[in-house]
């Protein structure tokens, strides 16, 4: 796997991987940026969330669980001193649909966070990652 990074202007950058989809990154104006893209550490959390979310959705689809919607919220604590690493990460899954069983959701999250998601596997060696979920029962079509 390879990623390339190109400077746009100042510290505004664009990055692309093997799929050649470009992602904008930028920093605050006071550090030479334009605030025109996501910060690299935000992308880091999005990567962990995206990796885990794709696993969980895929596992639930294999279990024939129908989701009307799915959302995920991720928040993290960072150290106050440089290099300001993450000190805790919390994953919150939100499943919306009819008849979604907690045991299916719990198993899907467990398989992703413990076995399948490489981003989660790398990070949890250095920072605690917790996960919880909520199921919102859809009552109407």
N, C-alpha and C positions, 0 to 999 in steps of 0.2 A: 504494500500500500504506500502510495506517495501523495503528498499534499504540496501544492505550490502557493506561495504568498507573493502578491505584487503590491507595491506601494501605489496608492492613488494620489495622495497629497498629504504632506506632513506625516502624522501617524495613522492616517486613514489607510486601510489596507483592504484587499480582497483576497480571499483564499479559495482554492478549488482542489478537490481530490480527484481520484481516478474517474469519478462519474462526470467530471468537468462542470459541476454546478457551482457557481460562484456565490460566495457569502461575504457580505460587507462586514468589516470590523472597524471600529473607530474608538477614539478616546475623547475625553473632555477637552473643551477649547483651551482651558488653562494649561494643558500638557501638549498642545500642538495639534489637537484633533479638531473635528467639526461636529462631534456628537451625531454623526450620520450613520452609525452602524452599531451593532451589538458589541459589547465589551468581550474580550476573550474569555474571561471567567464566567460570564453569562452563557456563552456558547458551550463552555465546559459542562455546566449544569444541564443545558438543553441536550447535550450529547448523552449524558447519563439518563436523563428522562426519556429521550427518544428511543434509546437502546432498550430500556426496560419496558416502555410502553408498547413498542412493536412486539416484543416477546409476549407480553401479557395479552394483548389483543389477539395475536396469532394462536396462542394456547386456548383462549376462550372460544375462538372460532372453531378450532378442532373439537372442542367439547360441545359444539353446536349451541353456544350461548349467543343470543341475539342482543346486540347493543344498539340502542337508538342513538346514543351519544357517548363519548368518552372524553374526559378531560383529566389533566394532571397538573398539580401544583407542586413546585419544588422550592424549598427554601433552605438556605445554608447559613451557618455562622462562619465568620472568618476571624483569624487572629488579628489583633490590632497592630502588631509589628510586622514589618517586612520579613518574609515575602508574602504575608497575609494569606496564608493557605486556608483552606476550608478546615474547620474544626468539628463540624457536624453537618450532616445533610439529612433532610427529611423529605421523603417522597409521599405525596398524598394523591391517591387514585380516586377518581370520581366516575362511577359507572351509572348510566342512565338507561333504563329499559324495564321490561316486564318480566317478572319471575326470575331475576338474576339471583342465583343461590350463593350465599356467602362462602360455602365450602369450595365452589368452583373458583371464585375470585381469589380466595386465600391460597389455593394451590397454584394458580397461575402466577401470582406475585412471588410465592416461594420459589417456584421453578426458575423464574427469571432472575431474581436477586441472588439465589444460591448456586445456580447452575449455568444458565445460558448467557446472560448479559456480560460481555467482556469488559465494558466500561465500569460496571458495578464491581466486578471481580477485582479490577486493578485498584479502584479507589478504596474499597473497603479494607484493603491492607494498611491504609494509612489514615483513614477517617471513618468514624462511625456513621453508618447509613441506616436510617430507620424508615419503615414504610407503614402506612395505614391507608384505609380506604373508607369510602362511603358508597352506598348503593341508593340511588334515587329511583323509587318505583314510579314508572310512567303509568298514569292511570287512564289516559285518553290517547287516541291516535291523532 
